[in-house]
């Protein structure tokens, strides 16, 4: 054991004394450890945030690809954009006149990604009731509700029939855009659909 000059290291009751850490020393060490750990916690936070953003992008791309697969099953004549197929769901509805009249306003409002909670009452129920009936005639299959994890996503289909100069047109350019809960475009998938002979 090392002896320090001018200090008595023996305790009268228990024998040799050991010196412990003071509260101030513990606080200094904890502060230094916190300063060293701070950059690592920021990396952890950014990593978690990046994971959520990646999950949203994956969901958005899956929604876009799902719509394209649905389009590919339709006859060429039935491949139409959402404005042409579904704008009437906003007819005679207060606060939705612009969505019925203008393609740009329609695309800012419309989505076919609806969940069970969204269609329980009010505007969501009316939209769902009208969309469900039109969906069967447009896509030849019933309209399905989505799980809650895609709530807030918005999907819009656009079809450019003027892509091909032939008369009658033999190709259509199909674009599917998916927007996230904040209205940012998360996915845009484009394909060509052709008339089969």
HUCOR-V547865 format. One record per residue. SS is DSSP state (A for helix, B for strand, O for the rest). PSI is psi in radians with two decimals (* if undefined). BURIAL is 1 if it has 24 or more other C-alpha atoms within 12 Angstrom, else 0. Layout:
BEGIN
SS:PSI:BURIAL + SS:PSI:BURIAL
END
This chain:
BEGIN
O:2.41:0 + O:2.41:0 + O:2.41:0 + O:2.52:0 + O:2.26:0 + O:0.23:0 + O:2.54:0 + O:2.03:0 + O:0.33:0 + B:2.37:0 + B:2.40:0 + O:-0.49:0 + O:-0.84:0 + O:0.06:0 + B:-2.49:0 + B:2.38:0 + O:2.50:0 + O:2.44:0 + O:2.27:0 + O:-3.11:0 + O:2.50:0 + O:2.86:0 + A:-0.67:0 + A:-0.73:0 + A:-0.71:0 + A:-0.76:0 + A:-0.70:0 + A:-0.78:0 + A:-0.77:0 + A:-0.68:0 + A:-0.77:0 + A:-0.72:0 + A:-0.68:0 + A:-0.71:0 + A:-0.66:0 + A:-0.65:0 + A:-0.31:0 + A:-0.83:0 + A:-0.59:0 + A:-0.62:0 + A:-0.63:0 + A:-0.71:0 + A:-0.70:0 + A:-0.78:0 + A:-0.80:0 + A:-0.63:0 + A:-0.75:0 + A:-0.74:0 + A:-0.74:0 + A:-0.63:0 + A:-0.71:0 + A:-0.71:0 + A:-0.71:0 + A:-0.69:0 + A:-0.71:0 + A:-0.71:1 + A:-0.67:1 + A:-0.79:0 + A:-0.77:1 + A:-0.78:1 + A:-0.65:1 + A:-0.71:1 + A:-0.70:1 + A:-0.80:1 + A:-0.63:1 + A:-0.75:0 + A:-0.69:1 + A:-0.69:1 + A:-0.64:0 + A:-0.70:1 + A:-0.67:1 + A:-0.34:1 + O:-0.16:0 + O:2.65:0 + O:2.64:0 + A:-0.68:1 + A:-0.46:0 + A:-0.04:1 + O:1.76:1 + O:2.74:1 + O:2.94:1 + A:-0.61:1 + A:-0.77:1 + A:-0.67:1 + A:-0.69:1 + A:0.13:1 + A:-0.42:1 + A:-0.19:1 + A:-0.28:1 + A:0.00:1 + O:2.43:0 + O:0.52:0 + O:2.19:0 + O:2.53:0 + O:0.00:0 + O:0.27:0 + A:-0.72:0 + A:-0.66:0 + A:-0.49:1 + A:-0.62:1 + A:-0.57:0 + O:2.29:0 + A:-0.74:1 + A:-0.76:0 + A:-0.61:0 + A:-0.81:1 + A:-0.36:1 + A:-0.28:1 + A:-0.72:1 + O:2.56:1 + O:2.58:1 + O:0.28:1 + O:1.65:1 + O:2.48:1 + B:2.94:1 + O:-0.67:0 + O:-0.54:0 + O:-0.42:1 + O:0.31:1 + O:-0.72:0 + O:2.99:0 + A:-2.49:0 + A:-0.64:0 + A:-0.70:1 + A:-0.75:0 + A:-0.73:0 + A:-0.79:1 + A:-0.78:1 + A:-0.75:1 + A:-0.72:1 + A:-0.68:1 + A:-0.76:1 + A:-0.73:0 + A:-0.54:1 + A:-0.71:1 + A:-0.74:0 + A:-0.50:0 + A:-0.68:1 + A:-0.03:1 + O:0.62:0 + O:2.75:0 + O:2.69:0 + O:2.26:0 + O:2.46:0 + O:2.71:1 + B:2.80:0 + O:2.87:0 + A:-0.36:0 + A:-0.23:0 + A:0.18:1 + O:2.31:1 + O:-0.30:1 + O:2.58:1 + B:2.32:1 + B:2.33:1 + B:2.36:1 + B:2.30:1 + B:2.36:1 + B:2.19:1 + B:1.83:1 + A:-0.21:1 + A:0.21:0 + A:-0.60:0 + O:2.34:0 + O:-0.14:0 + O:2.63:0 + O:2.07:0 + O:2.76:0 + O:2.40:0 + O:-0.14:0 + B:2.56:1 + B:2.43:1 + B:2.14:1 + B:2.19:1 + B:2.25:1 + B:2.19:1 + B:2.41:1 + B:2.25:1 + B:2.59:1 + O:-2.99:1 + O:-0.43:0 + O:0.01:0 + O:0.16:0 + O:2.43:0 + B:2.10:0 + B:-0.47:1 + B:2.52:1 + B:2.06:1 + B:2.32:1 + B:2.45:1 + B:2.94:1 + B:2.43:1 + B:2.30:1 + B:2.76:1 + O:2.24:0 + O:2.44:0 + O:*:0
END
